[in-house]
């Protein structure tokens, strides 16, 4: 008896054309905008631009200062912040405009995403193109987008009083919600754009789906510790690999008490955790790919299995390069983008298994 290879995905036939393709394309565009905003957010953090705008004006804040007097007023507000006093006391208006741009652009892109989601949604709803089962999820995505804006301001507020940086906990929460929205958009769009292929059941399918899910969870967890690393400026220390200034685990990574607090607030321990979570993630991703190819997966799932194996190597290389080069903005921002690409590939993978 011949065993049929794992036929999760095949080329589409005319009989299996995805319904609601326009909604799928719209959600994919929105996911792309969220991706871009997360990368711009990384640049904003890396250039220390996030505290340059000291007020939250969802409507009127869409325009930057349009006169020298308006620039002087904005600069005066920034001069009253702890960040200016402790870090940038020598900054002039021209330099302030440079950091102001990234925060303004980041917030502007958030507004663009809100409109890019809301207006097509209203059109699809008015023309009765939204499936009843899909409507609650789309409404939920819009609500999450609004919460993300509020969470962003809550994060910024933490750096305007008594400290020159935002809370790394709030920074991680802000990134995590962005990632949740990004994944939810992709998970909703994929079934609309790529219908599931029919195929015989295979005993390995459930196990591979769980394996892919664990790998995806590790990617997300590593991203959280990446946010902790960025928020604590931990990437500016221990700029060697694989050892941390000559040792695997520096003694100072245990300076805080209780011991578990070090992994959340100690610069050395946070960087140590981010490093080895990344290596663990790479091993789990590669073991998934080997296992999936060994099971004979075909079509899209096979391509995705190869893609995640390649992407995790690129991502680890970017992380090491970021560290060794003392966190240059362009490399660190690319590292953030790589994490989102890898997470997106796993979102697609998991959706393929769930619908097979």
N, C-alpha and C positions, 0 to 999 in steps of 0.2 A: 504494500500500500504506500503510495507516495504522499508525503506530507506537504500540503500547500503552504508556501511562504506566507509570512504575516502580511496580508494585503490590506493594510489600513487605508491607504490613499492611492487613487489612480487618477488619471487625467479625466477631466469632466466631460460628460457627454451632454448633448443637447437636452436630454430628458431630465438632467439634474441641474439645470441652471438655477443659481441662487435667487430666491425671491428677495424683494426689497433691497436690491443691489445699491440703489441710490443712498439708502440709509447707511449701509455698510461703508460706502465711500466717504460719506459725511463724517461718520465716527472715526474712520481711519485718519482723515485730515485733522480732526480735533485731537486725536492721540498724538499726531505729529506735532501739533502746536504745543501740547503739554510737554512733549519731549524737548522741544526747543526752549520752552520756558524753564525747564529744570536745568538745562545747560547754561542758559543766561543767568539763572539763579546761582549756579556754581561760580560763574565769572564775577557776579556781584559780590559774593562772599570773598573770593580770592583777591579781589582788588580793594577790599575793605570799603565797599560802596554802600552797603546795606543800611547804614544809619545816616546817610546824607540827607534823606527826606524825613523830617521829624513829625510830620502830620499825615493823617490818613484822610484823603479827600477823594472818595470813589468817583465823583463826577468831575469837579473842577480841577482835580489833580491830573487830569489827562493831558493838560497843556503844561509845558515847562515854562519857567520864567521868560517873559518876552521883552524885558527891558533891563537896563543896568540897575535901575532902582529895585526891580523885583529880584534880581540876582543878589544884590546886596542884602535884601531882607531875608532871603533863604539862607544865605551864608551866615548871617547873624544868628539865626535859629540854630544852625549847626554848631556855631562857636560856643553855644551854651551847653553842649552835650559833653559827657565825660570822655567820649572818644577823641574829640578835638583837643580837650585839655591835656589828656594823657598821651596821645599818640601823634596828633597832627597840628600841634600848636603853631608850627611854622608855615602852615598852608595858606596860600592866597586864593583869591576868587577864581583865578584861571585854573588852578589845580582843583579847586572845589567843583568846577564845572565838569571836570573829567570823571570824578567819582559819582557826581549827581546823575550823569547820563545813564550809567548802568542800572542804578536803582529805578530811575524814571522809566527806562526801557523795559525793565522787568515788570514793573507795575502796568505799563501800557499793554504789554503782551497779555497780561492777565485779563485786562478789559476786552482785548480783541478775542480771546478765547471765549469769554462769556457771551459776546455777541455772535461769534461763529457757531456756538452751540445753540443759543436761544432762538435766533431768527430762523434757521432751517427747521428746528424742532416745531416751532409754531406753524411753519408752512406745511410740514408733513402732517401735523395734527389737523390743520384746517382742511387739508385735502384727503383726510382719512387714510393716510398711507402707513400710519403707525399701528402695527399689530397690537391688539389688546394686551397680550402677554408681555410685550416689550415696553409698554408705556410706563409702568412703575419704575423700571430700571432707568429709563431715560430721565424721568423726573428726579430720581435719586442722584443721578450723575450731576444734574444741574444744582441740586442742593449741596452736594459735596464741593462743587466748584465755588459756591458762595462761602461755604465754611472755610475753604482753603484761603480765600482772600482775608477773612477775619483772622484766621490762624497766622497768616503772614504778618499782619499788623500786631497781633499779640506777641509774636516773636520779636519784631522790631522794638516794641515798647520795653522789652527786657534789657535792651542796651542803651536806653536813653536816661536811665536813672541809676546812679551809684556804680556803674560798671561800663567799661569801654567796649564791650562785646555783647552780642546777643547770647542768651542761654543756649548751650549746646543741646539741651533737652528739647527746647522749643524748635531749634533748627532741625533736629532729627524728626520731630513730629511733623514739621512743615514739609520736609522731603518725603516722609512716609505717606502722607496724604496725597501728595502729588503722584507718587508711585501707584497708590491704590487707584486713583482716577485713571491713570495711564493704562494700567492692567485691565481695569473694568471696561474701558472703551475698546481695547483690543479684543478682549474676550467676547464682547458683544458684536464687534464688527466681523470677526473671523467666520462665524457660522453663516453670516449673511453674504459673504463674498466667496467662501470656499465650502460648498456643500460637502457633507460627509460622503465618502465612497462606501458602497456596499462591499461586503466581504465576509468570508467564513470567520466564525469566532476562533480565537486562539488563546490557549491557556496562559500565555505570557503577557497578554495585554494588560490585565489588572496590575500585575507586578511592575511592568514598565511604566505605567501611569503613575503608580506610587513613587517609583524611583525618580521620575521626572519631577513630580511634585516636591519631593524632598530637596532635589537640586535647586528648584526654583525658590523654595523657602530659604535655602542657604544663601542664594544670590541676594535676596531681599534683606536678610539679616546682616550680611557683610556690608550692604549699602548703609544700613543704620549705623554700624560702627564706623563707616566712612564719614558719615555726618558728624559723629562724635569727634572723630579725628580732626575734621575740618574746624568744628566749633571750638575745640581746645587748642588749635594751632599745633597739634601733635605732630603733623608732618614736617614741621620745621626742626624737629629734634631727631636724633638717632638716624641720620641720613646715610646709613650703610646697609648692606644686604649681603648674606642672610643674617649676620649677627647685628645686634644693636650696640654699636660702639664697642665691639670686641667680645660681647657676651650674648648668649641666646636669650636670657631673661634678666634684665638689669635688676639689681637689688632694690632700687628705688621704686620699682613697680608695686611694692608692698607697703609703701609709706602710710597709706590711709587705713583707718580702722572704722568699721569692721572690714575684713579682707575683701568682701565682694564689692565694696564701694570703689575699690581701685579700678575695676573693669569698666566703671562708668565715668569716673572723674579724674583718675590719675593719668597724666599724659603718657607715661611709659607703658602702663598696662593697657590703655586704650589702643595705642599703636600696635602693641604686641598682639592684642586680640584681633584687630583688623587684619594684620599680616597673616596670621595663621588660620583665621576664618577663610581668607581668600584661598590659601593653599588647600584647606579641607574642601572648599567648594569646587576647586579645580579637579581634585581627585574624584569627588562624587560625580561631577559632570562627565569626566572621562570614563568612569566605570559605567555610567548610564549608556554612553555612546557605544562602548564595546558590547555591552549586553544587548542593546537594541539591534545593532548590526548582526550580532550572533544569532538573534531570534529571527532574522530574515525580514525585517521591516522593509516596506517598499514605498514608493511614491514620495509624497510630501514629508512623511514621518522620517524616512531615510535621509532625505536632504536636510531636514531640521536637525537630526541627530549628528550629522557631520558638521553642520554649521555651529552648533553650540560647543562642540569640542574645539573647533578652530577659534571661536570667539572668546572662550574662557582663557585660552593661551594668550591671545592679544590683550585681554583685559588685565591679566596678571602682569604681563610685560609692561603695560602702561602704568600700573600701580608701582612697580619697582622703579621704573624710569622717573615717575613723579617724585619719589622719595630721594633717589640718588641725585637728582638735578635740583633739589631744594624747592620743590613745588612751583615750577613755572606755570603761569596761568594757562597757556595754551595746552600743555600736556595734562595738567590736572583737570581741565574742563573736558578734554577728550576722554579721560579716564571716567568721568561722570557719564558721558555719552555712551561709552562702552558698556557700562553697567546696565543702562536702560535698554540698549540693543540686546544684550544677553537675556535680560528679563523678558523682553518682548518675544524673543525666540522661544523661550520656555512657555510663555503664555499660549502661544500658537500650538506648541507641542502638546500641552495638556489638553487643549481644546480638541485637537485631533483625536486623542485617545478617548476623550469623553463621548465624542459623537460617532466613534467607529462602530 
